[in-house]
Amino acid sequence: MTSLDEIVTTLNVTHIYHEKQYLQRCALHALNNLFQAEIFTKKQLDDICLRLSPSYLLNPHRSAFGLGNYDINVIETALQGVGCVALWFDKRKDVRSIDLANIVGLIINVPVNSKIFNFSLPFATRRHWFSIRKINGKFYNLDSKLTSAQCIGSDEEMLQYIFQILTNKGVQMFIIVRKEIFCILAQNLCLANFVRENLKIDCNLSLYTVFSFCLVCNLCLGYCVPVARIRCYFLTKVLSDVW
């Protein structure tokens, strides 16, 4: 599979790529819309499902009828193949903690009620995936259920938009970053915890203040970097603190 740099070479485009909803393939559409190109196919996502759980009939990562309905495990694996990582966002955090300048985009999962003749079925709730990313200096909602890409606007408007979305019950958001950005976050988080625990820095300082100190350590004191690698065992548990 090609690298992210080969897939997305510029954020300035003359035509916004926007796949429309087909069957239950919203995860596929969300991925392709995120990267503004048809880089994934149904077969590729089905192959990922089989790698994760080798069962053709009762595979837990997709619809039993082969219509799509892929879960987050499939999305995460697909993203890893193009050099990206999906970071779950804790809704208790301030959305302003998201560094919009260093993300590829967002993938959001929302509950959708099934309907028959406009009547909602309370016990038949499904999930829908869609992506958001910046194009030509503005953020766009690339939901495959929309007739066209919806312009959200500036960074400030984007943060307000995210805040409103996350107030809805059952919504989950994943921040998509390049692997190198993820590694920097991981390293700085490990260093920050080391500094707090071992150098007795005031615990009331913000994590970002400590990050700044750690950045200086990285630049001036090379021996700090191996410490981060040693302490990465707890990374999965605390990484959400960054976001």
Backbone bond lengths (Angstrom), bond angles and torsions (degrees), N, CA, C in turn:
res aa  C-N    CA-C-N  psi(-1)  N-CA   C-N-CA  omega(-1)  CA-C   N-CA-C  phi
1 M - - - 1.453 - - 1.528 109.40 -
2 T 1.304 117.40 142.04 1.453 121.06 -176.20 1.514 111.51 -71.75
3 S 1.339 115.80 160.62 1.450 120.92 -179.22 1.520 110.45 -80.45
4 L 1.330 114.72 165.16 1.459 119.96 -179.83 1.515 111.45 -62.87
5 D 1.329 117.04 -38.73 1.462 119.95 -179.08 1.523 111.55 -61.82
6 E 1.322 117.13 -32.56 1.464 120.79 178.70 1.522 111.55 -76.75
7 I 1.328 116.33 -27.21 1.458 120.59 -178.15 1.522 111.22 -80.93
8 V 1.316 116.83 -47.75 1.460 121.84 -177.29 1.522 108.28 -117.08
9 T 1.312 117.02 103.36 1.460 120.95 -177.77 1.521 112.26 -98.02
10 T 1.320 118.14 -18.66 1.457 120.95 -178.88 1.517 110.27 -156.67
11 L 1.322 116.12 151.65 1.458 121.71 175.55 1.517 111.34 -92.65
12 N 1.327 117.14 -4.32 1.458 121.50 179.86 1.524 108.98 -101.08
13 V 1.319 116.10 110.85 1.457 121.00 -177.08 1.522 109.58 -129.19
14 T 1.318 115.77 155.68 1.464 120.16 177.90 1.523 111.41 -91.04
15 H 1.334 116.50 -20.23 1.463 120.72 -179.93 1.519 109.21 -134.38
16 I 1.332 117.13 127.39 1.462 121.39 178.56 1.520 109.39 -83.57
17 Y 1.321 115.37 122.38 1.462 121.13 178.78 1.525 108.88 -76.99
18 H 1.324 116.78 125.52 1.469 120.25 -175.84 1.524 110.44 -145.52
19 E 1.335 115.87 101.31 1.460 120.32 176.41 1.523 110.05 -76.66
20 K 1.334 115.90 139.99 1.462 121.66 178.17 1.533 109.95 -94.09
21 Q 1.321 114.50 157.79 1.459 120.75 -176.69 1.527 112.28 -64.19
22 Y 1.343 115.66 133.03 1.461 122.40 175.45 1.520 108.33 -137.91
23 L 1.330 116.90 122.40 1.455 122.77 -176.92 1.534 110.06 51.59
24 Q 1.336 117.32 -128.49 1.470 120.88 179.96 1.532 111.04 -113.79
25 R 1.318 115.53 38.45 1.468 120.11 -174.93 1.531 112.95 -98.23
26 C 1.322 116.90 33.97 1.465 120.02 -176.92 1.527 111.94 -62.42
27 A 1.340 118.29 -34.23 1.467 120.36 178.41 1.520 110.59 -64.15
28 L 1.322 116.32 -41.43 1.466 121.18 176.95 1.520 110.45 -62.39
29 H 1.328 116.94 -45.14 1.465 120.80 179.34 1.532 110.96 -64.59
30 A 1.334 116.35 -39.90 1.465 120.27 -179.39 1.525 111.11 -61.72
31 L 1.325 116.77 -41.81 1.465 120.91 179.35 1.524 111.26 -65.76
32 N 1.315 116.89 -49.19 1.467 120.25 -178.36 1.524 111.67 -66.16
33 N 1.321 117.13 -39.08 1.465 119.81 177.64 1.524 111.05 -66.55
34 L 1.327 116.22 -35.69 1.465 120.12 178.27 1.518 111.11 -60.36
35 F 1.331 116.68 -43.77 1.461 121.34 -177.18 1.521 113.28 -93.69
36 Q 1.342 116.38 3.09 1.465 121.57 175.25 1.522 113.06 56.42
37 A 1.321 115.62 39.04 1.467 120.91 178.52 1.524 108.78 -168.78
38 E 1.312 116.07 155.67 1.460 120.38 177.87 1.529 109.12 -84.49
39 I 1.322 115.09 78.09 1.464 119.93 -176.76 1.525 112.42 -94.98
40 F 1.327 117.07 -18.35 1.461 121.01 178.39 1.525 109.77 -119.39
41 T 1.322 115.66 148.19 1.458 122.20 175.95 1.530 109.08 -121.43
42 K 1.311 115.98 165.81 1.462 120.34 176.68 1.526 110.27 -58.12
43 K 1.317 117.24 -40.96 1.464 120.50 -179.46 1.523 111.36 -61.25
44 Q 1.330 117.21 -40.60 1.463 119.95 179.48 1.525 111.01 -63.23
45 L 1.328 117.09 -43.50 1.464 119.58 179.53 1.529 110.92 -68.95
46 D 1.333 117.05 -36.63 1.468 119.75 175.89 1.529 110.79 -63.71
47 D 1.331 116.40 -38.96 1.470 120.39 177.72 1.527 110.85 -63.17
48 I 1.333 116.42 -38.27 1.465 120.51 177.26 1.527 109.86 -63.40
49 C 1.334 116.73 -42.60 1.470 121.11 177.66 1.525 110.96 -56.09
50 L 1.323 116.02 -43.50 1.464 120.38 -178.03 1.526 111.85 -70.65
51 R 1.337 116.47 -32.30 1.470 119.05 175.87 1.530 110.21 -68.16
52 L 1.325 116.11 -38.41 1.458 120.16 -179.10 1.526 111.71 -72.38
53 S 1.328 115.83 -36.35 1.466 120.94 -179.58 1.522 108.78 -152.28
54 P 1.334 118.32 99.97 1.473 122.05 -172.91 1.531 114.03 -69.57
55 S 1.318 116.21 70.60 1.461 120.78 177.11 1.514 108.86 -139.69
56 Y 1.309 117.56 121.65 1.456 122.02 -178.05 1.526 112.10 -75.48
57 L 1.340 116.99 -35.14 1.458 120.04 -172.26 1.521 113.07 -91.16
58 L 1.325 117.13 -50.75 1.461 120.95 -174.60 1.516 110.80 -113.86
59 N 1.307 116.46 54.60 1.459 120.61 179.58 1.528 109.17 -77.77
60 P 1.342 118.53 124.83 1.469 120.98 -175.44 1.523 114.31 -73.65
61 H 1.325 117.56 -7.00 1.463 120.37 -174.33 1.525 113.84 -100.69
62 R 1.345 117.35 3.36 1.459 120.71 -179.53 1.526 109.59 -156.34
63 S 1.316 115.28 173.91 1.456 121.25 177.27 1.526 110.89 -65.06
64 A 1.326 115.61 142.61 1.463 120.18 179.13 1.520 111.77 -67.41
65 F 1.329 116.75 -18.81 1.464 120.92 -177.77 1.529 112.59 -98.64
66 G 1.327 117.03 7.25 1.457 120.37 177.79 1.513 114.57 71.57
67 L 1.344 116.63 22.67 1.465 120.60 -177.94 1.523 112.57 -88.20
68 G 1.322 116.70 -12.56 1.462 120.54 -177.13 1.515 110.10 127.57
69 N 1.341 115.83 -120.15 1.465 122.01 178.61 1.528 111.43 55.65
70 Y 1.344 116.44 47.15 1.468 122.04 -178.36 1.529 110.61 -74.46
71 D 1.334 116.38 147.49 1.457 120.06 -179.04 1.524 111.65 -97.41
72 I 1.333 115.75 -178.50 1.462 121.47 -174.08 1.527 111.54 -64.87
73 N 1.327 118.01 -28.33 1.465 120.06 179.01 1.523 111.51 -62.71
74 V 1.324 116.04 -37.86 1.463 120.70 177.91 1.523 110.18 -68.58
75 I 1.328 116.29 -43.20 1.464 120.71 179.60 1.524 110.64 -62.23
76 E 1.330 117.24 -45.98 1.463 120.85 -179.29 1.528 111.28 -61.54
77 T 1.322 116.93 -42.64 1.464 120.46 179.78 1.519 110.95 -65.44
78 A 1.324 116.84 -41.54 1.463 120.74 177.96 1.524 110.69 -62.40
79 L 1.321 117.12 -41.73 1.462 121.38 179.44 1.524 111.37 -64.19
80 Q 1.312 116.79 -40.05 1.465 120.28 178.92 1.518 111.18 -60.62
81 G 1.329 116.35 -32.32 1.455 120.54 179.90 1.511 113.91 -67.50
82 V 1.336 117.27 -19.18 1.470 120.56 178.17 1.532 110.94 -114.93
83 G 1.326 116.41 22.57 1.462 120.35 172.92 1.506 115.38 78.35
84 C 1.332 117.52 30.88 1.463 120.70 -179.71 1.523 111.31 -127.74
85 V 1.326 114.98 164.22 1.459 122.15 178.93 1.526 108.18 -132.93
86 A 1.334 116.67 140.93 1.467 121.97 175.56 1.525 108.85 -100.36
87 L 1.333 116.85 122.14 1.460 122.23 179.38 1.526 109.06 -108.29
88 W 1.318 116.49 120.29 1.461 120.47 177.84 1.519 109.65 -67.38
89 F 1.335 116.77 134.60 1.461 121.14 -179.28 1.520 109.60 -100.00
90 D 1.325 115.26 124.72 1.460 121.80 177.55 1.529 108.35 -76.68
91 K 1.322 117.54 117.11 1.466 121.53 -175.26 1.520 113.00 -65.00
92 R 1.317 117.63 -13.45 1.464 119.94 176.48 1.523 111.93 -75.50
93 K 1.323 116.64 -15.19 1.460 121.63 179.81 1.526 110.98 -80.03
94 D 1.321 116.06 158.07 1.461 122.02 175.19 1.526 108.64 -75.09
95 V 1.323 117.38 130.33 1.467 120.18 -179.34 1.525 111.43 -62.65
96 R 1.337 116.95 -21.21 1.469 119.80 179.53 1.522 111.91 -71.91
97 S 1.315 116.74 -8.71 1.466 119.59 175.70 1.524 111.48 -76.52
98 I 1.337 117.21 -10.20 1.465 120.99 179.35 1.525 109.41 -79.78
99 D 1.310 116.67 124.83 1.465 121.98 177.96 1.527 108.42 -85.77
100 L 1.322 116.34 92.28 1.464 121.08 -175.25 1.522 112.77 -62.62
101 A 1.338 116.69 -22.86 1.469 119.84 -178.15 1.524 112.13 -73.16
102 N 1.322 116.90 -19.05 1.464 119.93 -174.63 1.525 113.46 -116.73
103 I 1.325 116.73 25.11 1.459 119.06 177.68 1.523 109.89 -117.18
104 V 1.319 115.53 153.02 1.464 120.25 172.63 1.515 108.95 -77.08
105 G 1.315 115.79 -39.36 1.459 121.60 179.94 1.514 110.14 167.13
106 L 1.319 116.25 -164.24 1.453 122.61 179.92 1.522 109.81 -125.51
107 I 1.321 115.80 146.32 1.456 121.39 168.14 1.522 106.74 -121.45
108 I 1.325 115.79 125.80 1.464 121.70 -172.98 1.521 110.03 -119.18
109 N 1.328 114.75 140.40 1.458 121.53 179.40 1.525 108.99 -117.10
110 V 1.321 116.64 125.33 1.462 121.16 -177.25 1.529 109.96 -127.45
111 P 1.342 117.17 148.21 1.466 119.89 175.60 1.520 110.53 -76.45
112 V 1.328 116.23 142.95 1.462 121.97 179.18 1.522 108.35 -131.84
113 N 1.323 116.34 127.79 1.463 120.55 178.83 1.522 110.75 -80.20
114 S 1.310 115.75 133.18 1.462 120.48 174.67 1.526 109.10 -75.77
115 K 1.322 115.60 146.04 1.464 120.13 -177.68 1.520 111.13 -132.04
116 I 1.329 115.05 148.34 1.460 122.74 170.26 1.522 107.28 -129.54
117 F 1.322 116.18 117.10 1.465 121.84 -177.45 1.532 111.25 53.78
118 N 1.357 115.23 44.89 1.464 123.23 177.72 1.531 113.94 69.12
119 F 1.323 118.00 10.78 1.454 121.58 175.52 1.529 108.91 -103.17
120 S 1.342 116.00 124.91 1.460 120.74 -179.40 1.521 110.81 -72.08
121 L 1.328 115.16 141.32 1.460 121.38 176.52 1.524 108.17 -103.65
122 P 1.336 118.22 104.95 1.472 121.29 -172.18 1.515 114.70 -61.20
123 F 1.338 118.01 -25.63 1.466 120.38 -176.60 1.526 112.13 -103.91
124 A 1.331 115.45 17.26 1.470 119.50 -178.71 1.526 110.54 -128.10
125 T 1.330 115.70 44.02 1.459 120.67 179.61 1.529 110.40 -74.16
126 R 1.319 116.01 130.97 1.459 121.65 177.11 1.525 108.96 -112.14
127 R 1.332 116.72 176.33 1.462 122.31 179.51 1.514 109.09 -118.01
128 H 1.331 115.50 147.35 1.466 121.08 -179.52 1.523 109.41 -130.59
129 W 1.334 115.75 135.42 1.463 122.37 178.22 1.525 110.32 -104.55
130 F 1.335 116.17 141.58 1.465 120.04 169.21 1.523 109.22 -151.56
131 S 1.312 116.05 161.64 1.470 120.59 -175.39 1.522 111.63 -120.62
132 I 1.327 114.20 156.84 1.464 123.47 176.13 1.517 107.43 -132.54
133 R 1.324 117.45 137.48 1.460 120.16 174.88 1.523 110.61 -154.37
134 K 1.330 114.73 166.48 1.465 120.34 179.16 1.521 109.56 -90.11
135 I 1.330 115.80 131.54 1.461 123.10 177.68 1.519 108.01 -136.88
136 N 1.323 116.48 129.33 1.468 121.27 179.94 1.529 112.26 53.94
137 G 1.336 116.35 37.65 1.461 120.99 174.91 1.512 115.36 83.61
138 K 1.344 118.35 0.53 1.460 121.38 179.26 1.531 109.61 -132.08
139 F 1.321 115.05 149.71 1.456 119.71 178.87 1.520 110.66 -84.97
140 Y 1.344 114.80 143.22 1.462 121.42 -179.08 1.525 110.55 -129.06
141 N 1.329 115.05 138.86 1.454 121.55 168.95 1.522 107.11 -84.67
142 L 1.331 116.27 118.28 1.462 121.64 -174.93 1.525 111.56 -107.19
143 D 1.319 116.28 30.10 1.463 122.41 179.64 1.528 110.19 -54.26
144 S 1.321 116.02 127.25 1.469 120.56 -177.50 1.525 112.53 -67.55
145 K 1.323 117.81 -14.40 1.463 120.67 178.06 1.527 112.35 -83.75
146 L 1.325 116.80 -11.08 1.461 120.71 176.78 1.521 109.61 -80.43
147 T 1.326 116.43 151.45 1.466 119.93 178.24 1.518 111.40 -71.26
148 S 1.339 116.59 -25.88 1.466 121.71 176.42 1.520 108.21 -155.40
149 A 1.331 116.44 165.15 1.464 120.59 179.03 1.526 110.12 -59.97
150 Q 1.329 116.47 136.25 1.466 122.19 -177.14 1.521 109.84 -103.04
151 C 1.328 116.70 120.32 1.465 121.12 -179.77 1.526 110.09 -73.39
152 I 1.323 115.91 123.94 1.463 121.68 176.73 1.517 110.18 -90.64
153 G 1.352 116.48 -43.74 1.452 120.14 175.80 1.514 113.91 121.79
154 S 1.320 114.95 -143.94 1.464 122.94 -174.05 1.525 111.86 -73.62
155 D 1.341 115.54 177.05 1.461 120.71 177.72 1.529 110.74 -58.40
156 E 1.335 116.66 -44.38 1.463 120.72 -179.56 1.529 110.89 -62.88
157 E 1.309 116.38 -43.27 1.469 120.38 178.13 1.527 110.59 -65.80
158 M 1.317 115.89 -34.05 1.465 120.82 177.57 1.533 110.70 -63.74
159 L 1.324 117.09 -45.57 1.458 120.87 -179.86 1.525 111.21 -62.80
160 Q 1.324 116.45 -40.13 1.462 120.01 177.23 1.528 110.87 -64.99
161 Y 1.322 115.65 -38.78 1.465 121.53 179.58 1.528 110.47 -63.95
162 I 1.336 115.93 -45.25 1.465 120.53 178.62 1.524 110.48 -61.29
163 F 1.334 115.34 -44.32 1.470 120.11 -179.40 1.522 110.87 -56.89
164 Q 1.328 116.27 -44.25 1.461 120.41 -179.72 1.525 111.51 -65.33
165 I 1.325 116.63 -41.75 1.467 120.09 179.98 1.527 111.00 -61.73
166 L 1.329 116.28 -43.07 1.461 120.60 -174.66 1.522 113.43 -72.95
167 T 1.329 117.78 -11.16 1.465 120.10 176.19 1.528 111.33 -75.53
168 N 1.328 116.70 -15.67 1.460 120.81 -179.95 1.527 110.92 -78.87
169 K 1.307 116.08 140.67 1.461 121.80 -177.11 1.526 111.24 -66.61
170 G 1.319 115.49 135.41 1.456 120.79 173.72 1.515 115.67 85.23
171 V 1.335 117.86 0.36 1.465 121.05 -179.10 1.527 109.69 -79.62
172 Q 1.323 116.60 135.35 1.460 122.75 175.40 1.523 108.84 -123.64
173 M 1.331 116.33 139.86 1.462 120.09 -177.78 1.524 110.30 -126.95
174 F 1.323 114.92 138.74 1.459 121.86 178.62 1.525 109.03 -122.80
175 I 1.327 115.52 128.65 1.461 121.87 178.74 1.522 107.77 -91.51
176 I 1.315 116.55 124.67 1.460 121.01 -177.51 1.524 109.11 -99.09
177 V 1.323 116.00 120.43 1.464 121.65 -179.75 1.523 109.25 -128.59
178 R 1.324 115.63 159.28 1.460 120.02 173.38 1.522 109.42 -71.09
179 K 1.311 115.93 154.27 1.462 120.27 -176.91 1.524 111.92 -60.34
180 E 1.337 116.53 -35.18 1.462 117.90 -179.13 1.525 111.70 -66.96
181 I 1.342 117.23 -34.51 1.462 120.93 175.78 1.522 109.68 -67.49
182 F 1.321 116.31 -41.66 1.463 121.27 177.37 1.525 110.67 -58.55
183 C 1.326 116.79 -43.33 1.469 120.65 -179.17 1.522 111.36 -64.28
184 I 1.335 116.56 -38.43 1.467 120.09 177.67 1.522 110.08 -64.56
185 L 1.344 116.72 -44.69 1.464 120.87 177.89 1.522 110.78 -59.79
186 A 1.331 115.62 -44.32 1.457 120.29 -178.70 1.524 110.93 -63.16
187 Q 1.322 116.22 -45.61 1.463 120.75 -178.72 1.515 110.69 -63.41
188 N 1.328 116.57 -46.04 1.459 119.94 -178.25 1.522 111.89 -67.39
189 L 1.329 116.62 -35.39 1.456 119.53 178.45 1.520 110.71 -65.28
190 C 1.324 116.77 -43.33 1.466 120.57 178.27 1.522 110.95 -63.64
191 L 1.328 116.52 -42.10 1.463 120.33 178.32 1.518 111.26 -64.54
192 A 1.334 115.97 -40.24 1.460 120.09 -178.99 1.523 110.68 -61.36
193 N 1.314 116.78 -44.18 1.459 120.19 178.74 1.523 111.35 -66.47
194 F 1.339 117.11 -37.35 1.462 120.44 177.29 1.528 110.19 -63.20
195 V 1.334 116.20 -43.96 1.468 120.31 -179.39 1.517 110.38 -62.57
196 R 1.321 116.58 -45.80 1.462 119.93 -178.80 1.526 111.84 -62.31
197 E 1.322 116.68 -41.14 1.456 120.84 -173.98 1.526 112.59 -79.51
198 N 1.337 116.72 -34.54 1.463 119.84 -170.61 1.526 114.41 -107.70
199 L 1.326 117.73 -25.43 1.464 119.79 -179.87 1.511 112.14 -103.24
200 K 1.341 117.04 4.96 1.465 123.05 173.81 1.527 112.38 57.87
201 I 1.333 116.99 39.21 1.461 119.90 175.61 1.520 108.61 -72.87
202 D 1.334 116.09 144.23 1.457 122.48 -179.07 1.528 110.18 -51.97
203 C 1.325 117.16 122.30 1.464 120.93 -177.41 1.520 112.51 -70.35
204 N 1.330 117.33 -11.28 1.460 119.60 178.22 1.525 111.97 -79.73
205 L 1.332 116.47 -12.35 1.457 119.25 176.82 1.516 109.65 -65.71
206 S 1.324 115.95 144.74 1.462 119.38 178.48 1.519 109.83 -66.95
207 L 1.328 115.27 155.64 1.461 120.40 178.43 1.513 110.36 -59.89
208 Y 1.334 117.22 -33.18 1.454 120.48 -177.67 1.528 111.84 -72.50
209 T 1.345 116.79 -30.57 1.461 120.06 174.46 1.521 109.73 -64.90
210 V 1.318 116.00 -43.34 1.459 120.31 178.41 1.520 110.01 -66.56
211 F 1.352 117.64 -37.57 1.459 121.07 176.77 1.523 110.73 -57.45
212 S 1.340 115.93 -41.30 1.461 120.03 -179.60 1.516 110.31 -61.75
213 F 1.328 115.87 -41.95 1.459 120.28 177.17 1.524 110.39 -62.07
214 C 1.341 115.58 -41.58 1.463 119.96 -179.26 1.518 111.76 -66.24
215 L 1.326 116.18 -33.75 1.457 119.69 178.41 1.518 110.26 -63.01
216 V 1.331 116.62 -41.38 1.463 120.72 176.62 1.527 109.66 -62.47
217 C 1.333 115.86 -40.48 1.466 119.60 177.73 1.520 110.93 -60.64
218 N 1.321 115.62 -41.57 1.465 120.04 179.74 1.514 111.44 -61.87
219 L 1.336 115.77 -40.11 1.456 120.92 -176.00 1.521 112.21 -77.38
220 C 1.338 115.91 -36.91 1.463 119.51 -171.51 1.533 113.77 -105.59
221 L 1.323 116.72 -25.46 1.456 120.12 -175.66 1.519 109.01 -125.20
222 G 1.308 116.20 88.13 1.459 120.80 -173.86 1.510 114.11 -57.47
223 Y 1.345 116.74 -23.33 1.461 118.02 -175.97 1.515 112.43 -72.18
224 C 1.336 117.95 -9.02 1.466 119.55 179.70 1.522 112.28 -73.99
225 V 1.320 116.12 -26.51 1.462 119.58 -174.73 1.525 112.58 -63.91
226 P 1.351 119.47 -46.83 1.471 118.51 178.64 1.517 113.30 -59.06
227 V 1.344 116.75 -30.50 1.457 119.81 178.89 1.515 110.09 -58.55
228 A 1.352 116.07 -40.63 1.461 120.59 -179.95 1.518 110.69 -60.94
229 R 1.320 116.25 -40.89 1.461 119.63 -177.35 1.527 110.90 -66.13
230 I 1.330 115.95 -37.27 1.458 119.96 -179.46 1.523 110.62 -66.34
231 R 1.337 116.66 -35.15 1.450 120.35 -172.07 1.525 113.55 -95.40
232 C 1.304 117.66 14.16 1.460 120.40 -176.41 1.527 113.52 -79.00
233 Y 1.330 117.33 0.21 1.461 118.48 -176.99 1.524 112.21 -64.98
234 F 1.336 117.56 -25.17 1.458 119.71 -178.04 1.523 112.38 -100.38
235 L 1.316 116.24 13.14 1.462 120.94 -172.83 1.520 112.94 -58.26
236 T 1.326 117.28 -47.47 1.459 120.15 -175.41 1.522 111.43 -58.38
237 K 1.314 116.78 -37.23 1.455 121.60 -175.42 1.517 112.65 -70.03
238 V 1.334 117.06 -37.05 1.458 119.22 -170.61 1.513 114.43 -111.20
239 L 1.325 118.32 -1.40 1.455 119.44 -176.09 1.519 112.50 -61.99
240 S 1.325 117.37 -29.61 1.458 119.45 -179.07 1.521 111.92 -63.78
241 D 1.348 118.21 -18.03 1.460 120.71 176.98 1.516 112.02 -61.07
242 V 1.334 116.40 -28.28 1.460 120.11 -179.18 1.514 110.24 -65.81
243 W 1.339 116.14 -38.83 1.459 121.00 -173.54 1.517 111.87 -99.39
